[in-house]
Amino acid sequence: MEQTARPIIDVVIPAYNEVLALPLVLLDIPRNWVRDVIVVDNNSTDGTAQAALSGGATPVLEAQKGYGAACLRGIAKVAENPIPPDILVFMDADFSDHPEELPKLVQPIIDGQVKFVIGSRALGQREKGSMMPQQIFGNWLATFLLRRIYRATFTDLGPFRAIAWNTLEDLKMQDRDFGWTVEMQVKILKMSIPYTEIPVSYRRRKGVSKITGTVKGSVMAGYKIITTIFKYA
């Protein structure tokens, strides 16, 4: 598509102590496709906010720890713009996603086929060791339950995702921690909103995971994901 024909696309990146990885993420985002990049500093202590600013992004602070809380803060920041985006993209700050794949992620929405796109690591090329065994099992279990309960076709709860802005507003997202991604997918299913998945690449993250890198984090995340799936059933 010609640049003048492209929709307005903003990006939200939740970040907690990602000063080493974040500059790499920002460098690989195709800026000719994106209007604004919002980095939500989730109360970091390592200079993440300064790294965001240096990388040409807009840093905002969310003091309450939690992936969902950071995403909600990012959405609120985007909503301050008098001209809303057509599409909002979410990606992680740890450089495990491939930001340069953003154009293919948003293309099904641009083409009018769907309103929501998941970048599926299960369907794409995954670097060895990029997902911990508990992550792989957790994704399998969650998507199995989504298929059984909601007749979904999701293969992943991937963080690299795109959604039409007006659809996101209709979802009225609430979860402030580990249930964020699956809440979005369950509400998409409940509201019969058209969606698809595309294969995306995935690599080992920079630094140490704050969730799946610990037993406690994995258990808490798994519990919240499963309870969220049943909450809306």
SVG drawing of the C-alpha trace seen along z (x, -y; Angstrom):
<svg xmlns="http://www.w3.org/2000/svg" viewBox="-21 -16 43 45">
<polyline fill="none" stroke="black" stroke-width="0.4" points="0.0,0.0 1.1,-3.6 2.1,-5.3 -0.7,-7.9 -3.3,-5.1 -2.1,-3.5 -4.3,-3.7 -3.0,-5.4 -1.2,-2.8 0.1,-3.3 2.2,-0.9 2.0,-0.2 5.0,1.6 4.7,2.5 8.2,2.5 9.7,3.3 13.5,3.1 14.2,3.6 16.9,0.9 19.1,3.4 16.4,4.8 14.2,1.9 16.6,-0.1 16.7,2.9 12.9,3.2 12.5,-0.5 15.2,-0.3 13.4,2.5 9.9,1.0 9.2,-0.2 8.5,-3.8 7.1,-4.6 4.2,-2.4 3.7,-3.8 2.5,-7.2 3.4,-6.9 5.2,-4.4 4.1,-4.4 6.5,-2.7 4.8,-2.1 7.4,-2.1 6.0,0.3 7.9,-1.3 11.4,-0.3 14.6,-1.0 17.1,-0.7 16.5,-3.7 13.9,-2.1 12.0,-5.4 15.2,-7.2 15.9,-4.4 12.4,-4.9 12.9,-8.6 16.3,-8.2 14.8,-5.7 12.2,-8.1 9.3,-6.7 6.9,-8.4 7.5,-7.1 4.6,-7.0 4.7,-5.7 2.4,-3.1 3.5,-2.6 1.2,0.4 3.0,3.5 1.2,5.7 1.2,6.4 -2.5,5.5 -2.1,2.4 0.7,1.3 -1.4,2.0 -4.3,0.1 -2.1,-2.9 -0.8,-2.7 -4.3,-2.7 -5.2,-5.7 -2.2,-7.6 -3.2,-6.7 -6.7,-7.9 -5.4,-11.4 -4.6,-12.0 -7.5,-14.0 -7.1,-11.8 -7.5,-8.2 -5.5,-5.5 -7.2,-3.0 -5.1,-0.1 -3.3,0.4 -0.4,2.9 1.0,4.5 4.4,6.0 6.9,6.9 9.9,4.9 12.3,7.9 13.2,8.2 11.7,11.7 9.1,10.5 10.3,9.3 9.0,5.7 9.9,5.6 7.0,8.1 4.5,5.4 3.3,4.8 2.2,8.4 0.6,8.4 -1.7,5.5 -2.4,6.4 -5.5,8.5 -7.1,5.6 -6.1,3.2 -7.6,5.5 -10.9,5.5 -10.8,9.2 -10.8,9.1 -10.6,6.7 -8.1,8.6 -4.8,10.4 -2.6,12.6 1.0,13.1 1.2,16.9 4.5,18.2 3.1,21.7 2.6,21.3 5.8,19.4 9.6,19.9 10.6,20.2 14.3,20.1 15.3,23.0 15.0,22.0 12.9,18.9 9.9,20.4 10.3,22.2 8.6,25.6 6.0,24.1 5.2,21.4 4.7,24.0 2.5,26.2 0.6,23.1 -0.2,21.9 -1.3,25.4 -3.6,25.8 -5.1,22.3 -5.7,22.6 -7.1,26.2 -9.6,24.7 -10.5,21.9 -11.2,24.4 -13.3,26.6 -15.3,23.9 -15.5,21.2 -14.9,23.2 -11.9,20.9 -9.1,21.5 -6.4,19.7 -3.0,21.5 -1.3,18.9 -1.7,16.2 1.1,14.3 1.8,10.7 2.5,9.5 -1.0,8.5 -3.0,5.9 -6.5,4.7 -8.8,2.2 -9.1,-0.8 -12.9,-0.9 -13.0,2.9 -10.6,2.4 -12.9,-0.3 -15.8,2.1 -14.0,4.8 -13.8,2.6 -10.6,4.3 -10.2,4.7 -7.5,7.2 -4.5,5.6 -2.1,8.5 -1.5,11.9 -5.0,12.4 -4.8,9.5 -4.0,11.4 -6.6,14.1 -9.2,11.7 -8.9,9.9 -9.2,13.2 -12.1,14.5 -14.0,11.2 -13.3,11.3 -14.9,14.8 -17.8,13.8 -18.6,10.9 -18.2,12.8 -15.6,10.4 -13.7,11.6 -10.1,12.6 -7.2,14.4 -3.6,15.5 -0.5,15.1 2.8,16.9 5.5,14.8 9.1,15.3 10.2,15.6 13.7,15.5 15.2,15.8 14.5,12.7 17.2,10.3 17.7,10.5 15.8,12.5 12.0,13.1 10.1,11.6 7.2,14.1 8.0,17.4 11.6,17.2 10.4,18.0 8.3,20.8 6.1,18.4 5.6,16.2 4.7,19.2 2.2,20.6 0.5,17.2 0.3,16.5 -1.1,20.0 -3.7,19.7 -4.9,16.3 -5.1,17.3 -7.2,20.4 -9.5,18.6 -10.0,15.8 -11.0,18.4 -13.7,19.8 -14.8,16.4 -16.4,15.4 -17.7,18.9"/>
</svg>
